[in-house]
């Protein structure tokens, strides 16, 4: 029994020791976890504790974004980190690494730096270092390309690191860019900037994003939001096809062919019912798509485009405008059509008749070019773009697009407006057509011609927030990889929140759009967020009421509307009377949009009166001219696309304008 007791005593002792060891081991593990989970402090009480290291020979935009990151860390934390180019010796204990370099594999041994997806970004912290990097693609020999108005220096095919930095500034430094300019930037200052270990990885589905604000594309002086679009990760996308001078891929593909070839190669052009190939309609001549000579000429043009810019990857084969006019009726082209396809009304000179939709013909043409493109340039990631437009909006019945064919589906459908295909005799919906194309695996760019019935082209507050969320989510669910509007005329005081929403949804279309807008109001207007939200909700409801009820502008923007809108902004001003002045200044910017809306609607009302008088109502004409002088003062310096407003829109809305010219 003593032995038994002794053994038991030893057992108890061992259990006690084991328990102590277990407790000690748990403490070690806990301490190790605490060490591993210790936050990385970038800034503390006005001191920068981690420099920024950008890899050697970084392309210009990556080097620039490293400096921008330093500037925003200073704006938020009060201390600007030093920017180091190349791998320093010795390597600092703590650092912010911008872009990939081999040292990162040693510092982050468990992190994957392969970046397998286009535009993939990575933001990771291990408690000692922070890495902000992404998939970057550039050709050092071809980093200058032509834009609309000036050349772009530092052009890349992918800007993963740049967009990763802008994501970090927004999501981790908590910066907002509500609209262009100083008062549109919102900073929350912090005494300490620190991060516990984490890893975030993402790649955007929508790879053509600048198409939302094409006027602010790289190399353009037309828009007023180049910097804003870049910060919002719109401008530096990887499928930027709409900025070029040389017959931009965002448009039609054969605009210069008649002038180049109608004398030497009339066979390139569509055969007409009158037996000629006379280029009808002359400004938008159609091509004989079944002609092998057309295929070879198109490939030769591609070769010249690549010689001028070897970084190009998208090549245009979209039919010219007036899509339903003058398609080829030669025997070979007609053999490509599918008689069972839904009918469209097509026109030729002196003839208009129903004819099967041309989608199968167009896809067969695109597939022919796409296969020849691959044969000539094996291993290259090159794409052929065509339009789903007019007689090619319905999905084909027999010809599936090859995987290097992009369909830009053009309709008047956006945000619950114009969903009916106006060229269909079957009451088809544009949204269903997109779904049908997606069902056969087509790669889709969403390219609506924005309907003007809500006044976007007049720079009025056409702000369908909820319907825009639904539309973007719908196309994202249906193989959409690009968005290209024709065309947002930038007017920030009247439409700015819509641009903000669309920018964020273009980066990630699966976000909660209402949460994005609530954050916009809260960050932009602080104590007056509720009043400003109510103001923009009123404008959204007024817009929807106008198009749903088919109201005139004066009927929608009536006295009750102006009274309510003005009272909401007055309430907002009262709420922020003792708040920081930035809120009052932002409300004043919004009020600019209301005053513009009031005056533009008065112009429309007076012009209707003037036209009804057949030009005899001089009082109306004089008042319109006076209003335009007031409008000029309103838009000056307030981020309107003034060239369009005053040079293109005004002539049709000011009886005295052309006389003065």
VEXRO-779238 format. One record per residue (C-alpha): x, y, z. Coordinates in steps of 0.25 Angstrom, whole numbers, plus 5000, padded with zeros to 4 digits. Example, Ala and Ser with C-alpha at 12.3 -4.5 7.8 and 13.67 -1.06 7.14 Angstrom:
residues 2
X, Y, Z
5049, 4982, 5031
5055, 4996, 5029
END
This chain:
residues 661
X, Y, Z
5000, 5000, 5000
5012, 5009, 5003
5017, 5007, 4989
5004, 5010, 4984
5003, 5022, 4991
5017, 5026, 4987
5014, 5024, 4973
5001, 5032, 4975
5009, 5043, 4981
5019, 5043, 4970
5007, 5043, 4960
5001, 5055, 4967
5014, 5062, 4967
5016, 5059, 4952
5002, 5065, 4950
5006, 5077, 4957
5019, 5079, 4950
5011, 5076, 4937
5001, 5086, 4940
5012, 5096, 4943
5019, 5093, 4930
5006, 5094, 4922
5003, 5107, 4929
5017, 5112, 4926
5016, 5107, 4912
5002, 5115, 4910
5009, 5127, 4915
5020, 5126, 4905
5010, 5124, 4894
5002, 5135, 4899
5014, 5144, 4900
5019, 5139, 4886
5005, 5142, 4880
5005, 5156, 4887
5019, 5159, 4880
5014, 5154, 4867
5001, 5162, 4868
5009, 5175, 4873
5004, 5186, 4864
5013, 5193, 4854
5014, 5208, 4858
5016, 5217, 4846
5014, 5230, 4853
5014, 5233, 4868
5012, 5247, 4874
5018, 5255, 4862
5029, 5245, 4860
5031, 5236, 4847
5035, 5222, 4851
5036, 5215, 4838
5041, 5220, 4825
5035, 5217, 4811
5044, 5208, 4802
5041, 5207, 4788
5048, 5198, 4778
5059, 5202, 4769
5056, 5208, 4756
5041, 5208, 4759
5033, 5214, 4748
5029, 5228, 4749
5015, 5226, 4754
5020, 5216, 4765
5030, 5226, 4769
5020, 5237, 4770
5010, 5229, 4778
5021, 5227, 4788
5022, 5242, 4790
5007, 5243, 4791
5007, 5232, 4802
5017, 5240, 4810
5009, 5253, 4808
4996, 5246, 4813
5003, 5240, 4825
5007, 5254, 4829
4993, 5259, 4826
4987, 5249, 4835
4998, 5247, 4846
5006, 5260, 4846
5019, 5253, 4842
5025, 5251, 4828
5033, 5238, 4826
5045, 5238, 4818
5044, 5231, 4804
5056, 5222, 4800
5058, 5217, 4786
5064, 5203, 4785
5068, 5193, 4796
5075, 5201, 4808
5087, 5195, 4815
5085, 5193, 4826
5070, 5190, 4825
5062, 5197, 4835
5055, 5189, 4846
5041, 5195, 4842
5038, 5200, 4828
5026, 5202, 4818
5030, 5195, 4805
5023, 5200, 4793
5023, 5191, 4781
5030, 5177, 4780
5044, 5174, 4782
5051, 5161, 4785
5055, 5165, 4800
5040, 5164, 4803
5040, 5148, 4801
5050, 5148, 4813
5042, 5158, 4821
5028, 5152, 4818
5032, 5137, 4816
5017, 5132, 4816
5012, 5143, 4807
5009, 5140, 4792
5015, 5150, 4783
5011, 5144, 4770
5000, 5153, 4767
4993, 5143, 4757
4981, 5152, 4754
4980, 5165, 4746
4982, 5178, 4755
4983, 5169, 4767
4987, 5177, 4780
4993, 5173, 4793
4993, 5180, 4806
5000, 5173, 4818
5006, 5176, 4831
5013, 5166, 4840
5015, 5175, 4852
5029, 5179, 4847
5027, 5183, 4833
5016, 5188, 4824
5016, 5184, 4809
5007, 5191, 4799
5008, 5185, 4785
5001, 5179, 4773
5002, 5174, 4759
5010, 5184, 4751
5012, 5182, 4736
5020, 5192, 4728
5030, 5193, 4716
5042, 5202, 4719
5044, 5205, 4704
5029, 5209, 4702
5025, 5218, 4714
5020, 5230, 4706
5007, 5229, 4698
4998, 5239, 4692
4985, 5244, 4699
4974, 5253, 4694
4982, 5266, 4697
4996, 5262, 4702
5005, 5250, 4703
5005, 5242, 4715
5019, 5239, 4721
5020, 5227, 4730
5009, 5219, 4723
5007, 5205, 4729
4998, 5193, 4725
4995, 5190, 4740
4997, 5199, 4752
4994, 5189, 4763
5004, 5196, 4773
4998, 5210, 4770
4984, 5205, 4772
4988, 5198, 4785
4994, 5210, 4791
4981, 5218, 4788
4973, 5207, 4794
4982, 5207, 4806
4980, 5223, 4807
4965, 5221, 4807
4962, 5209, 4814
4974, 5209, 4825
4977, 5224, 4826
4962, 5227, 4825
4964, 5238, 4815
4952, 5242, 4806
4952, 5249, 4793
4937, 5254, 4792
4940, 5262, 4779
4952, 5269, 4773
4959, 5281, 4780
4963, 5284, 4794
4949, 5284, 4800
4946, 5271, 4794
4957, 5264, 4802
4953, 5259, 4816
4964, 5256, 4826
4963, 5250, 4840
4975, 5254, 4848
4981, 5243, 4857
4992, 5244, 4868
4996, 5230, 4865
4996, 5222, 4852
4998, 5207, 4855
4993, 5194, 4850
4992, 5180, 4856
4996, 5169, 4846
4987, 5166, 4835
4987, 5162, 4820
4977, 5168, 4810
4977, 5163, 4795
4967, 5168, 4784
4966, 5169, 4769
4955, 5177, 4762
4946, 5170, 4752
4943, 5184, 4745
4956, 5186, 4737
4951, 5198, 4729
4947, 5208, 4739
4951, 5222, 4734
4940, 5220, 4724
4931, 5226, 4735
4938, 5239, 4734
4944, 5238, 4720
4947, 5253, 4719
4957, 5251, 4731
4965, 5240, 4724
4980, 5241, 4723
4985, 5251, 4714
4972, 5259, 4714
4970, 5273, 4717
4955, 5273, 4715
4950, 5268, 4729
4953, 5274, 4742
4955, 5262, 4750
4968, 5255, 4746
4974, 5255, 4760
4961, 5251, 4766
4959, 5239, 4756
4973, 5235, 4759
4972, 5235, 4774
4958, 5227, 4773
4966, 5216, 4765
4958, 5219, 4752
4968, 5226, 4743
4979, 5216, 4744
4972, 5203, 4740
4977, 5192, 4731
4967, 5193, 4719
4967, 5207, 4716
4962, 5208, 4702
4955, 5221, 4701
4966, 5232, 4702
4973, 5230, 4689
4974, 5240, 4678
4975, 5229, 4667
4960, 5225, 4665
4958, 5221, 4680
4954, 5206, 4683
4943, 5212, 4691
4936, 5216, 4678
4934, 5211, 4664
4944, 5203, 4656
4944, 5207, 4642
4942, 5222, 4642
4954, 5226, 4632
4953, 5214, 4623
4944, 5221, 4612
4954, 5232, 4611
4966, 5222, 4610
4960, 5211, 4601
4948, 5215, 4593
4956, 5218, 4581
4966, 5207, 4582
4958, 5196, 4589
4943, 5198, 4586
4941, 5183, 4589
4944, 5186, 4604
4930, 5192, 4605
4916, 5187, 4607
4908, 5183, 4594
4896, 5191, 4593
4882, 5187, 4588
4885, 5196, 4576
4897, 5187, 4572
4907, 5197, 4576
4917, 5199, 4587
4915, 5214, 4588
4918, 5215, 4603
4903, 5218, 4608
4902, 5224, 4617
4914, 5232, 4613
4918, 5237, 4627
4916, 5223, 4633
4920, 5213, 4622
4918, 5199, 4625
4929, 5188, 4622
4927, 5175, 4614
4930, 5166, 4626
4932, 5153, 4618
4943, 5159, 4609
4956, 5153, 4612
4963, 5165, 4607
4956, 5173, 4619
4962, 5163, 4629
4976, 5165, 4623
4975, 5180, 4623
4970, 5180, 4637
4981, 5172, 4642
4991, 5181, 4634
4985, 5193, 4642
4987, 5185, 4655
5002, 5184, 4651
5003, 5199, 4649
4996, 5202, 4662
5006, 5192, 4669
5017, 5199, 4663
5013, 5212, 4668
5009, 5207, 4682
5014, 5193, 4685
5006, 5193, 4698
4992, 5192, 4691
4984, 5180, 4694
4970, 5184, 4689
4967, 5186, 4674
4954, 5191, 4669
4945, 5184, 4659
4932, 5191, 4663
4923, 5195, 4651
4921, 5209, 4648
4910, 5218, 4654
4896, 5218, 4648
4897, 5203, 4650
4884, 5199, 4644
4887, 5207, 4631
4894, 5200, 4619
4899, 5186, 4623
4905, 5178, 4613
4895, 5169, 4605
4905, 5161, 4597
4903, 5146, 4596
4914, 5142, 4606
4910, 5152, 4616
4896, 5148, 4616
4900, 5133, 4617
4906, 5137, 4631
4892, 5142, 4636
4882, 5133, 4643
4868, 5134, 4638
4862, 5130, 4651
4868, 5142, 4658
4858, 5153, 4663
4856, 5163, 4652
4861, 5178, 4651
4857, 5189, 4642
4869, 5191, 4633
4870, 5203, 4623
4877, 5205, 4610
4876, 5216, 4601
4862, 5216, 4596
4858, 5203, 4604
4854, 5200, 4618
4850, 5186, 4622
4850, 5175, 4633
4863, 5167, 4633
4868, 5156, 4643
4877, 5162, 4654
4892, 5163, 4650
4898, 5158, 4663
4902, 5144, 4657
4909, 5151, 4645
4916, 5161, 4654
4921, 5150, 4663
4926, 5142, 4652
4934, 5154, 4646
4940, 5157, 4660
4944, 5142, 4662
4950, 5142, 4649
4959, 5154, 4652
4961, 5149, 4666
4967, 5135, 4661
4976, 5142, 4651
4981, 5152, 4661
4985, 5140, 4670
4991, 5133, 4658
5000, 5146, 4655
5003, 5149, 4669
5003, 5136, 4677
5004, 5136, 4692
4999, 5151, 4692
4987, 5155, 4700
4980, 5163, 4689
4966, 5165, 4688
4956, 5169, 4677
4945, 5179, 4681
4931, 5179, 4674
4918, 5186, 4677
4905, 5181, 4682
4897, 5192, 4675
4885, 5194, 4667
4883, 5181, 4659
4894, 5174, 4667
4888, 5176, 4681
4882, 5162, 4682
4891, 5151, 4686
4894, 5142, 4674
4887, 5129, 4672
4899, 5120, 4666
4912, 5127, 4667
4918, 5128, 4681
4929, 5139, 4683
4943, 5134, 4684
4950, 5137, 4697
4958, 5148, 4691
4946, 5156, 4686
4940, 5167, 4695
4925, 5172, 4693
4923, 5186, 4696
4908, 5186, 4698
4902, 5199, 4694
4888, 5203, 4698
4880, 5215, 4704
4878, 5207, 4717
4884, 5212, 4730
4878, 5214, 4744
4864, 5209, 4741
4863, 5218, 4728
4861, 5213, 4714
4862, 5198, 4717
4853, 5196, 4704
4862, 5193, 4692
4856, 5204, 4683
4860, 5197, 4670
4853, 5184, 4674
4839, 5181, 4669
4838, 5171, 4679
4838, 5180, 4692
4852, 5174, 4696
4859, 5179, 4708
4873, 5183, 4707
4876, 5176, 4721
4871, 5163, 4716
4880, 5164, 4703
4892, 5166, 4712
4888, 5154, 4721
4886, 5146, 4708
4900, 5150, 4703
4906, 5147, 4717
4899, 5133, 4717
4907, 5129, 4705
4920, 5133, 4712
4923, 5147, 4705
4932, 5156, 4711
4924, 5169, 4712
4927, 5184, 4713
4915, 5192, 4718
4914, 5204, 4708
4901, 5211, 4709
4897, 5224, 4702
4892, 5231, 4714
4878, 5236, 4712
4875, 5251, 4713
4861, 5250, 4718
4866, 5253, 4732
4875, 5265, 4728
4889, 5259, 4730
4893, 5266, 4717
4888, 5279, 4722
4896, 5277, 4735
4884, 5276, 4743
4883, 5267, 4756
4881, 5254, 4749
4885, 5246, 4761
4878, 5232, 4761
4886, 5226, 4772
4878, 5214, 4775
4875, 5210, 4761
4890, 5212, 4758
4894, 5202, 4769
4884, 5192, 4763
4889, 5194, 4749
4904, 5193, 4752
4901, 5181, 4761
4893, 5174, 4749
4904, 5176, 4739
4915, 5172, 4749
4907, 5159, 4751
4907, 5157, 4735
4921, 5156, 4731
4924, 5171, 4731
4938, 5175, 4731
4937, 5189, 4727
4928, 5202, 4728
4929, 5212, 4717
4918, 5223, 4717
4915, 5232, 4706
4917, 5242, 4712
4917, 5248, 4726
4918, 5263, 4725
4925, 5266, 4738
4917, 5275, 4746
4920, 5273, 4761
4911, 5282, 4768
4899, 5275, 4762
4903, 5261, 4759
4916, 5259, 4768
4911, 5249, 4778
4907, 5240, 4766
4921, 5240, 4761
4926, 5237, 4775
4916, 5225, 4776
4920, 5220, 4762
4935, 5221, 4765
4934, 5212, 4777
4924, 5202, 4770
4934, 5201, 4758
4945, 5197, 4768
4936, 5187, 4775
4922, 5186, 4769
4918, 5176, 4780
4918, 5187, 4791
4906, 5193, 4798
4904, 5205, 4791
4895, 5211, 4801
4906, 5209, 4812
4915, 5217, 4802
4906, 5228, 4801
4903, 5229, 4816
4918, 5230, 4818
4919, 5241, 4808
4909, 5249, 4815
4915, 5247, 4829
4929, 5250, 4825
4925, 5261, 4816
4915, 5269, 4824
4917, 5264, 4839
4906, 5269, 4847
4898, 5273, 4835
4899, 5259, 4828
4884, 5256, 4830
4880, 5269, 4824
4889, 5268, 4812
4885, 5253, 4810
4870, 5258, 4810
4874, 5268, 4800
4880, 5258, 4790
4869, 5248, 4793
4859, 5259, 4788
4867, 5261, 4776
4868, 5246, 4773
4853, 5245, 4775
4850, 5257, 4766
4858, 5251, 4755
4851, 5238, 4756
4838, 5245, 4756
4841, 5253, 4744
4845, 5241, 4735
4834, 5231, 4741
4823, 5241, 4739
4829, 5247, 4726
4828, 5261, 4732
4834, 5273, 4726
4846, 5280, 4734
4837, 5291, 4739
4827, 5281, 4744
4838, 5273, 4752
4846, 5285, 4756
4834, 5293, 4761
4832, 5304, 4772
4830, 5293, 4783
4843, 5286, 4779
4851, 5299, 4780
4845, 5302, 4794
4848, 5289, 4800
4862, 5288, 4794
4866, 5302, 4799
4860, 5299, 4813
4868, 5286, 4814
4881, 5294, 4811
4877, 5305, 4820
4875, 5295, 4831
4889, 5289, 4828
4895, 5303, 4829
4888, 5305, 4843
4893, 5291, 4848
4908, 5294, 4845
4908, 5308, 4850
4917, 5305, 4861
4924, 5293, 4854
4937, 5294, 4847
4936, 5303, 4835
4939, 5292, 4825
4925, 5287, 4826
4919, 5301, 4823
4928, 5302, 4811
4924, 5288, 4805
4909, 5292, 4807
4912, 5305, 4799
4917, 5296, 4788
4905, 5288, 4788
4896, 5301, 4788
4904, 5305, 4775
4897, 5293, 4768
4883, 5297, 4773
4885, 5311, 4768
4890, 5305, 4754
4878, 5296, 4754
4868, 5308, 4756
4875, 5316, 4745
4876, 5305, 4735
4862, 5302, 4737
4858, 5316, 4735
4866, 5316, 4722
4858, 5304, 4717
4845, 5310, 4721
4848, 5323, 4714
4853, 5316, 4702
4840, 5308, 4700
4833, 5322, 4701
4842, 5328, 4691
4841, 5316, 4681
4826, 5317, 4682
4826, 5331, 4679
4834, 5328, 4666
4845, 5337, 4671
4837, 5349, 4673
4838, 5349, 4689
4849, 5358, 4691
4847, 5359, 4706
4849, 5344, 4707
4861, 5345, 4698
4867, 5356, 4706
4865, 5349, 4720
4871, 5336, 4714
4884, 5344, 4710
4884, 5350, 4724
4883, 5337, 4731
4894, 5331, 4723
4903, 5342, 4728
4899, 5338, 4742
4901, 5324, 4739
4915, 5327, 4734
4918, 5333, 4748
4912, 5321, 4755
4921, 5310, 4748
4934, 5318, 4748
4943, 5310, 4757
4932, 5300, 4762
4936, 5288, 4754
4927, 5288, 4742
4931, 5284, 4728
4930, 5298, 4724
4934, 5296, 4709
4922, 5287, 4707
4913, 5296, 4715
4917, 5309, 4709
4922, 5305, 4695
4913, 5293, 4691
4901, 5294, 4699
4899, 5309, 4700
4897, 5312, 4685
4884, 5304, 4685
4879, 5311, 4697
4882, 5325, 4695
4876, 5333, 4683
4886, 5344, 4684
4899, 5335, 4685
4901, 5332, 4670
4898, 5347, 4667
4909, 5351, 4676
4918, 5341, 4670
END
